Amino acid sequence: RARSGAMASSPGAGMASAPPPPDRASLGRAVAALYTNHDPVERLAADEWLQHFLRSDHAWPLSIELLRDATDLTSLEALFCARALHVLLRKSVVKASRTQKSHAVLGENDWVAMRDALLALAWSFSAKVFVGTAGGSVEAPPRSVLTQVSLAISALACKMDNWDPGSVAVDIVRHFTNDGSNQTGQTTTRAPTAARVVASRHPLVRSSTDAATGAVALCPVGEALLGVAGEACIVSILAVLPEEAVSKNLSIHPKRRADVVDGLRLAATTVAFPALDQLAAKYFSNVGADPTPAADHHARAAVLRAAAAWASFDENQEGACPGAALDRAAATITAGADGSSAEEP
């Protein structure tokens, strides 16, 4: 007998046969039922439906489609879709046809398009976090959504054959830093239109949209917000990239993994540590002053954890501080900001 509730109208819920193609509505109902429904039967049905979704050919395009235009997604939906992308990227292979049922198939052009889409997603979600915490009208997704997108980017970087392993770290840092100045001399970023639209919703940001091209121009406050959001993307991706490269859950050719690990080790001293040191200096320069989006306790703890990830990845690198010490420092900052006290080591 069909049960009433969130999953009653979801395609395939509680059915043995394959459900019809999922859509935005059915995915939303399943995610809501899994995380918010108190009925264990409904939650089990939702979990089964979502597991089937992840194994289907619809998981990849629908997750990307929803995240690319995430204006009406709930935080839970965004988090689920980002996790789905990470799972798919971990098991994906570049082949013309599927060799294993669990594998997704991507062509070379698909990898490039996916990299561009994920980098844009990261900037957009990071901007939403800052707009939301600053009192904007947009509900900010949890910071864990940005982490999940960062994990997907890291998995893609490890497995994308035509992404030079030696340039992964530097490409990421360059992508999210300021692009230069516009015709009026204002510092600008290369943030995508979606991130610019998000920033424009901040109450202190003035913006204008080109009717012909759709390009969004922001005032200096808006560009500064996007700059801070870009820095948060750098920290978030660098924090998970080293661990993803050596993860046993990442399906990757041994030679490609070795090349990626070697490339990251070379980039540690020349790219990762200098970038993180620069951001750490910026974030900690305002200690004791009124907190700002660029220097709050989240940013300080995050940059220390990212440095710890690279220190643990190769503790012999020049400029590396022991990862355990950095992790301890990050925990102390977080505990102090939350009003609790960190336990003595």
N, C-alpha and C positions, 0 to 999 in steps of 0.2 A: 504494500500500500504506500503510495506517495506521501511523503511528509510535507507539511507546510513549513515555510521559513525561507531563509536566504537561498538555499540550494534547490528548492523545489522546482524552480523554473530554469535552472542551469542545464544546458544540454548534456545529457549523459550521466547526470548525477545518480549514483546508485544503480546504473544499468550495466549489464555485462557487455553489450554490444558497443562498438566504437561510436562515440558521440559525433554529431555533425560538426563542421568547422567552428571553432570558437570565435567570438568577437569581443569587442570592448565590454559589452554589457555582461556577457556570461563570465568573462574573466574577473570582472569587478565583483560579481556576486560570489564567486568562489573564494576570492581572496578575503572578502569581508566575512564570509562564513567561517573560514579557517581561523581567522585571528580575533573575531569579535563575537561569534556565536557561542553561547554557553551550553548548547545541546551537543553532547559527544557524538551522537549519531550524525548530526548535520556536519560537524567538523570532520568526521571521518570521511563522509561523502565528498566534502570539499577537497580534502587532501588527496583522495583518489582521483578526482577530476583534474586537479592541478598536476599530479604526477603524470597522468595521461597526456596532458597538455605539453609538458616538458619533453615527452618522448615523441611528440607529433612534429610534422613538418611545418606546423603553424607557429610554433613557439618562437622561432627566430624572427620572422618578419613582423609578427604582431607585437612582440616585446619592443622591438626597435621603433615601430610605428608609434606606439603609445608613449614611449619615452621621448621621442623626437618632438612630439606635440603634447607635452605633459601638463597643459594648462588646467585640465579638469581632473587629473588623476589625484587620488588620495595618496597620502604618504605611504600607506601600506601597499597600494598598487604599484607605486613607483619603486619601492623597495623590492617587491617580488620580481618585477620585470628586470631590474638591475641584476638581481641574483640569477635569474634565468639566463641572462646574457653571459654571465661569468661561467656558469655551468656549460653552456653551449660552446663557448670559446675554448674551454679546457679540453673538450673532446673533439673539436672540429679538425678536419683534415682537408688539405687542398688536393682534391681529386675530381675528375669529371663525373664519377659515379660513386655511390656509397658502397664501401667494402664491408662495413659492419653496420648493423641496424642501429647501434647507439651513436653513430657518427653523423655529424652534420657535414654538408659539402659546401665549400666556398671556392670560387675562382679567384684568380689574382686580382682582378678588378674589384671583386667583392671585399677583399681585405683592405684595399685602399679606401673604399667607400666607408667601410665599417670603422676604420681608424678615424676618419674625418668626423663621422657621426658621433662616436664615443667621446672624442675630444670636445666636441661642441656640447654634448650632454653634460660632461663634467663641469664646464664653465657655467652652463645654465643652472645646474643644481647648486653649485657653489654660490652663485649670485642670489638664488632664492633663499639660501640660508642667511645671508647677510641682510637681505631686504626684510626677511621675516623677523630676525632678531632686532632689527632697527625700528620695528613698529610699522612696517609696510602692510598693505592690504592683502598681500599674497601669503597664504599659509606656507611656511617653510617646511620642506620635507626634512626628516631627520638627517643628521650628519652621516648616519650610516649609509644613506643612499649614495652619497658622494663616495664613500669608501667602497661600496659595491661596484660603482662605475669605474673607480680606480683599479679595482681588481680585474675587471674585464679588460681595461686598457693594458694592464700588465700582462695578462694571459695572451692578448693579441700581439703585444710587442715581442713576447718570447717565441711565438709560433709563426709570425709573419715573415716568410723567407726573404721578401724583398725590402724588409726594414733592416738596415745594417745594424748588427748588434752593438757595434762601437759607437753608434750615433743615437741610440735610443734615449739615453739620459739627456744628452744635450738638446735633442729635438724637443723633448717634453718641456725642458726649462725655457727654451727659446719661444715655444708656442704660446706659453702663458705669461710671458713678460710683455712690457710695453713695446708697441710697434714703432713709435716715433711721435711726430707732431703733425697736426693738420695745418691747413693754410693760415690759420690764425695763431699758430704757435702753441696750441693746446696739446698737452701730452695725451696720446690716444693708445688704445689697446686694439688687438686683433680679435677681440671677442666677437662671437657670432651674433647674428641679429636676434636670435631667441634670448640670449643673455642680455642684450641691450634692452629688449622689451621688458624683461624682468627688472633690470636696474631702473628703468624709467618709472616704475611704479613706486619707488621710494618717495616719501613725502617731500624730501629735500632736493630731489633731482628734477631739473627742467630738461625737456627733450623736444625734438621735432622729427617728423617722419617725412621722407621724400615720397610724394604721392606716386611718382613714376617708378622708382626702384624699390621702395619699401625700406630703404636704409634709414636707420635710427641714429640721429645725432644727439649726444648727451652733453650736458654742462660739465665743467670740471669736477663737480662733486660726483656725478654719475660715472665719469671715466675713472676717478679715484676708487670708487666702489668696485668697479670691474677689475681694476688692478689688484685690489686686495683679494677679490674672489679668485683671480688667476693665481696669485701666490698660494692660496689655500689649495688649489688644484695641484700645484707643484709638490707641496708638502704631502698631500694625500697620496699621490701616485708614487712618489719616491719612498713613502713609508711601506708600501706593500710590494714594490717591484722586486727587490732582492729575494724575498721569501718566495714569491711566486715562481721565480726562475729555478729554484731548487725543489719546488714542491713535488712530491710523489704523485699527487693527484692530477698533475699536468701531463696530458698525453702529448709527448713531443719526441722527435727523433733525437737519439743520443748526441749526434754531432751538432745539431742545432742548439741543443741545451748547452753543450760545452762552449760553443761559440758565444752564446748569450752570456754565460757566466763570465767568460774571459773579457767580453766587452764591458760588462758592468764593473768588473774589478778595475779595468783600466780607467773607467769613468769616475770611479770613487774619488780619487784624489784631485782630478782635474775639473770635475763637474759637480758631483753630488755634494761633497763636503763643502766646497766653496759656496754653492748656492744656499745650502742649509745654514752655514755660518752667517751669511749675509742676512738671511731672514731672521735668524735668532737674534742677531745684533739689533735689528729693527724692532722686533717684538719686545725685547727686554729693555730697550732704551727708555720705555715709558713706565717702567715699574714704579709704583707709588703715585703715578698720576691717574687721572680719570681714565678708565678703560675705554678703548676704541676698538672698532672691528679689527684693526690691524694689530692690536696688541693686547687682546684679552687673554684670559687664562687658557682658553681652548687652543688658541694659536701657539702660545708658548709651550704647552704640553705636547701639541702635535709635532712641532718642529724638533723637539727633543726625542720623541719616539721615532721619528723618521731618521734622525742621526743615529739612534740606537740600532735601527734595522740595518743600516749600512755598516756600522761598527761590528755588529755580530756577523754580518756577511763576510767580512774580511778584516779581522782585528789587527792585521799587520800593516794595513794601509796607513800611509803618512797622514796625520791629521785626525786619526780615529781616536775617539775617547771610548773607554770600555762601555759596551752596550748596557751592562747591568747598572752602571752608575747613571747613565742617561735615563734609563727606564725609571730608576728610583727618583730622579729629579722630577721627571714628568708626573709621577704619581704624587709626589709631595705638592706640586703646584696645583694639581687637580683637587687634591684633598683640602688644601687651604682655601681654594676658591669656593668649594662646596660647604665650607664651614666646619669640616671635620678635621681630625688630626691624623697624620700618617703615623703608622706604627714604627717604632724604632727598629732598624735592621738588626 
